[in-house]
Amino acid sequence: MKLINMPIKETNFDDLYTEYYKISVNFVKSYIHDTMAAEDIATDSLIKVWQQIKAEKIEPIAPYLYKILKNSSLDYLKHELVKNGAFVQISQNLQRDIEIRSLSLEASDPKEIFSEEIQRIFLETLNKLPIKSKEIFILNRFEMKSHKKIAKIYGITTKGVEYHIYQTVKELRISLKDYLPILGMWLYW
């Protein structure tokens, strides 16, 4: 970087800024590759130089400014390394967490997770039904008796058997509405 030296006596901040700002930004940007950050570093560095000029006589200005620009750029780059390392670590942790959750979800069996709760709700619902509806449903769904055989056992028509099964299934659907995908088709009419 080639910085021009201004005589100290004639220097005010506007002159210093006009003389060194653009070259300072270009110098910093050539290392950090971020225009906005380079502009901030250049401005801050020029302010530091100006404060130092007011406090004591600095001759020449260019080497002092170069040193401040260099150190500020190095600090920025070190900070970026730390920040990027943190992002990488967070990204790796997030990736690991997603993999664990995916494996857990793939390995889970909804039938096992909900089976006890479903059985409890199922039995509670059946027990709230009229005895005849409950018995007809059990004969049909669990003992695989036909509507005709059940009708003979209870002395009712097959339409009566269908009515009792329909009412039972309707109540079970309401009680188990959150679990129907798990239960499968056996509850459907």
ZIZIVEN-V307510 format. One record per residue. N is the residue number from 1. RES is the residue in one letter. SS is DSSP state (alpha for helix, beta for strand, coil for the rest). PSI is psi in degrees with one decimal (NA if undefined). OMEGA is omega as a letter, one per 20 degrees, with the letter a starting at -180 (* if undefined). Layout:
BEGIN
n-><N & N>
res-><RES & RES>
ss-><SS & SS>
psi-><PSI & PSI>
omega-><OMEGA & OMEGA>
END
This chain:
BEGIN
n-><1 & 2 & 3 & 4 & 5 & 6 & 7 & 8 & 9 & 10 & 11 & 12 & 13 & 14 & 15 & 16 & 17 & 18 & 19 & 20 & 21 & 22 & 23 & 24 & 25 & 26 & 27 & 28 & 29 & 30 & 31 & 32 & 33 & 34 & 35 & 36 & 37 & 38 & 39 & 40 & 41 & 42 & 43 & 44 & 45 & 46 & 47 & 48 & 49 & 50 & 51 & 52 & 53 & 54 & 55 & 56 & 57 & 58 & 59 & 60 & 61 & 62 & 63 & 64 & 65 & 66 & 67 & 68 & 69 & 70 & 71 & 72 & 73 & 74 & 75 & 76 & 77 & 78 & 79 & 80 & 81 & 82 & 83 & 84 & 85 & 86 & 87 & 88 & 89 & 90 & 91 & 92 & 93 & 94 & 95 & 96 & 97 & 98 & 99 & 100 & 101 & 102 & 103 & 104 & 105 & 106 & 107 & 108 & 109 & 110 & 111 & 112 & 113 & 114 & 115 & 116 & 117 & 118 & 119 & 120 & 121 & 122 & 123 & 124 & 125 & 126 & 127 & 128 & 129 & 130 & 131 & 132 & 133 & 134 & 135 & 136 & 137 & 138 & 139 & 140 & 141 & 142 & 143 & 144 & 145 & 146 & 147 & 148 & 149 & 150 & 151 & 152 & 153 & 154 & 155 & 156 & 157 & 158 & 159 & 160 & 161 & 162 & 163 & 164 & 165 & 166 & 167 & 168 & 169 & 170 & 171 & 172 & 173 & 174 & 175 & 176 & 177 & 178 & 179 & 180 & 181 & 182 & 183 & 184 & 185 & 186 & 187 & 188 & 189>
res-><M & K & L & I & N & M & P & I & K & E & T & N & F & D & D & L & Y & T & E & Y & Y & K & I & S & V & N & F & V & K & S & Y & I & H & D & T & M & A & A & E & D & I & A & T & D & S & L & I & K & V & W & Q & Q & I & K & A & E & K & I & E & P & I & A & P & Y & L & Y & K & I & L & K & N & S & S & L & D & Y & L & K & H & E & L & V & K & N & G & A & F & V & Q & I & S & Q & N & L & Q & R & D & I & E & I & R & S & L & S & L & E & A & S & D & P & K & E & I & F & S & E & E & I & Q & R & I & F & L & E & T & L & N & K & L & P & I & K & S & K & E & I & F & I & L & N & R & F & E & M & K & S & H & K & K & I & A & K & I & Y & G & I & T & T & K & G & V & E & Y & H & I & Y & Q & T & V & K & E & L & R & I & S & L & K & D & Y & L & P & I & L & G & M & W & L & Y & W>
ss-><coil & coil & coil & coil & coil & coil & coil & coil & coil & coil & coil & coil & alpha & alpha & alpha & alpha & alpha & alpha & alpha & alpha & alpha & alpha & alpha & alpha & alpha & alpha & alpha & alpha & alpha & alpha & alpha & alpha & coil & coil & alpha & alpha & alpha & alpha & alpha & alpha & alpha & alpha & alpha & alpha & alpha & alpha & alpha & alpha & alpha & alpha & alpha & alpha & alpha & alpha & alpha & coil & coil & coil & coil & coil & alpha & alpha & alpha & alpha & alpha & alpha & alpha & alpha & alpha & alpha & alpha & alpha & alpha & alpha & alpha & alpha & alpha & alpha & alpha & alpha & alpha & alpha & alpha & alpha & alpha & alpha & alpha & alpha & alpha & alpha & alpha & alpha & alpha & alpha & alpha & alpha & alpha & alpha & alpha & alpha & alpha & alpha & alpha & alpha & alpha & alpha & alpha & coil & coil & alpha & alpha & alpha & alpha & alpha & alpha & alpha & alpha & alpha & alpha & alpha & alpha & alpha & alpha & alpha & alpha & alpha & alpha & alpha & coil & coil & alpha & alpha & alpha & alpha & alpha & alpha & alpha & alpha & alpha & alpha & alpha & coil & coil & coil & coil & coil & alpha & alpha & alpha & alpha & alpha & alpha & alpha & alpha & coil & coil & coil & alpha & alpha & alpha & alpha & alpha & alpha & alpha & alpha & alpha & alpha & alpha & alpha & alpha & alpha & alpha & alpha & alpha & alpha & coil & coil & coil & coil & alpha & alpha & alpha & alpha & alpha & alpha & alpha & alpha & coil & coil>
psi-><135.3 & 108.4 & 139.8 & 141.4 & 129.6 & 147.7 & 136.8 & -41.6 & -38.1 & 1.3 & 126.6 & 170.8 & -40.7 & -42.2 & -44.2 & -47.4 & -48.4 & -41.7 & -40.5 & -13.7 & -56.0 & -45.0 & -33.4 & -43.6 & -46.7 & -40.5 & -51.5 & -43.7 & -30.0 & -18.7 & -37.7 & -14.8 & 37.8 & 107.3 & -46.6 & -44.0 & -38.9 & -41.1 & -42.5 & -45.3 & -43.2 & -46.0 & -48.2 & -40.2 & -41.3 & -36.1 & -42.8 & -42.6 & -45.2 & -43.2 & -38.4 & -38.1 & -41.1 & -34.3 & -40.0 & 162.2 & 125.1 & 122.4 & 129.8 & 161.9 & -41.4 & -50.1 & -36.8 & -45.3 & -43.0 & -44.1 & -43.1 & -44.1 & -44.4 & -49.9 & -40.5 & -39.2 & -42.3 & -43.6 & -43.0 & -47.7 & -39.7 & -42.5 & -41.1 & -39.9 & -45.7 & -45.7 & -46.0 & -37.1 & -40.3 & -42.0 & -41.6 & -44.9 & -44.1 & -43.3 & -42.8 & -42.4 & -42.0 & -43.0 & -44.8 & -42.3 & -42.4 & -42.1 & -42.8 & -45.4 & -38.6 & -46.3 & -41.6 & -42.9 & -41.4 & -36.1 & -16.6 & 143.9 & 109.1 & -30.6 & -39.2 & -40.5 & -44.6 & -2.5 & -45.0 & -43.3 & -40.6 & -44.6 & -42.5 & -48.4 & -42.0 & -51.0 & -40.4 & -42.2 & -45.2 & -41.2 & -20.2 & -14.9 & 160.1 & 145.5 & -45.3 & -44.5 & -43.1 & -49.0 & -42.6 & -42.9 & -45.7 & -43.7 & -40.0 & -48.8 & -34.2 & -33.0 & 1.3 & 35.1 & 142.4 & 163.1 & -36.5 & -45.8 & -42.0 & -40.2 & -40.7 & -43.0 & -42.6 & -2.8 & 38.0 & 172.3 & 164.4 & -30.8 & -35.5 & -40.7 & -45.7 & -39.8 & -47.2 & -42.5 & -43.3 & -46.3 & -40.7 & -46.9 & -40.7 & -46.3 & -41.0 & -39.4 & -43.3 & -47.8 & -34.8 & 25.0 & -32.8 & -15.1 & 2.9 & -39.9 & -30.2 & -37.1 & -25.9 & -163.2 & -9.5 & -21.2 & -18.0 & 145.6 & NA>
omega-><r & r & r & r & r & r & a & a & a & a & r & a & a & r & r & a & a & a & a & a & a & a & r & r & a & r & a & a & r & r & a & r & r & a & a & r & r & r & r & a & r & r & r & a & r & r & r & r & a & r & a & r & r & a & a & a & r & r & i & a & a & a & r & r & r & a & r & r & a & a & r & r & r & r & r & a & r & r & r & r & r & a & r & r & r & r & r & a & r & r & r & r & r & r & r & r & r & r & r & r & r & r & r & r & r & a & a & r & a & r & r & a & a & a & a & a & r & r & r & a & a & a & r & r & r & a & r & a & r & a & a & r & r & a & r & r & a & r & a & a & a & r & r & r & r & r & a & a & r & r & r & a & a & r & r & r & r & r & r & r & r & r & a & r & r & a & r & r & r & r & r & r & r & a & a & a & r & a & a & r & a & a & r & a & a & r & a & a & *>
END
